[in-house]
């Protein structure tokens, strides 16, 4: 069940968003993540991992990701926006000092990872282009 703590750790999909406007994103899956890991430490783990992850284009490796936001929980509703859920920032933005568990991250949760400045610009003018 997705809401119980897993002794083996959590499986978390991280949605790397390089460009909101151009829908430029890649999903990266992390297995056996300790739910007691702090968000800031998990961000560092992701940043380090993507530097050497096979199949990930260089622009994704070098992007200045600085913010995480809950995107989707297992058995929950998905947003209609194909890039990111732009609502409920006060509830869904992950506090770097909190743990994954404290932030509501469960097994099979999807988390968006992006640059906050770019997200705020996208929210002001949510236009996408191909």
Residue pairs with C-beta under 8 A, 6 or more apart in sequence:
2 73
2 74
2 75
2 106
2 107
2 108
3 106
3 107
4 107
5 35
5 101
6 35
6 107
8 32
9 31
9 32
9 33
9 34
9 35
10 32
10 33
10 34
10 35
10 100
10 105
10 106
10 107
10 108
10 109
11 29
11 30
11 31
11 32
11 33
11 107
11 108
12 29
12 30
12 33
12 100
12 105
12 108
12 109
12 110
12 111
13 27
13 28
13 29
13 30
13 108
13 109
13 110
13 111
14 27
14 28
14 29
14 30
14 46
14 68
14 110
14 111
14 112
14 113
15 25
15 26
15 27
15 71
15 84
15 110
15 111
15 112
15 113
16 25
16 26
16 27
16 28
16 50
16 60
16 63
16 65
16 113
16 114
17 24
17 25
17 83
17 84
17 112
17 113
17 114
17 118
17 119
18 24
18 25
18 26
18 59
18 60
18 63
19 25
19 118
20 83
20 84
20 114
20 118
20 119
20 121
20 122
20 126
20 128
21 122
21 127
21 128
21 129
22 128
22 129
22 130
23 82
23 83
23 128
23 130
24 59
25 83
26 56
26 57
26 60
27 110
28 46
28 49
28 50
28 53
28 56
30 45
30 46
30 49
33 42
33 100
34 100
35 99
35 100
35 101
35 105
36 99
36 100
36 101
37 45
37 99
37 100
38 96
38 97
38 98
38 99
38 100
39 68
39 94
39 95
39 96
39 97
39 98
39 99
39 100
39 103
40 96
40 97
42 68
42 100
43 65
43 66
43 68
43 96
43 113
46 65
46 113
47 65
50 56
50 60
50 61
51 61
53 61
63 115
64 115
65 113
65 114
65 115
66 114
66 115
66 116
67 93
67 94
67 113
67 114
67 115
67 116
67 119
68 93
68 94
68 111
68 112
68 113
69 84
69 85
69 89
69 92
69 93
69 94
69 111
69 112
69 114
70 92
70 94
70 103
70 104
70 105
70 109
70 110
70 111
70 112
71 79
71 84
71 85
71 92
71 109
71 110
71 111
71 112
72 78
72 79
72 109
72 110
73 104
73 106
73 108
73 109
73 110
74 106
74 107
74 108
74 109
79 85
79 86
79 87
81 126
82 128
83 122
83 128
84 112
84 114
84 119
84 122
85 92
85 112
86 122
86 123
86 126
94 103
94 105
94 111
95 103
105 111
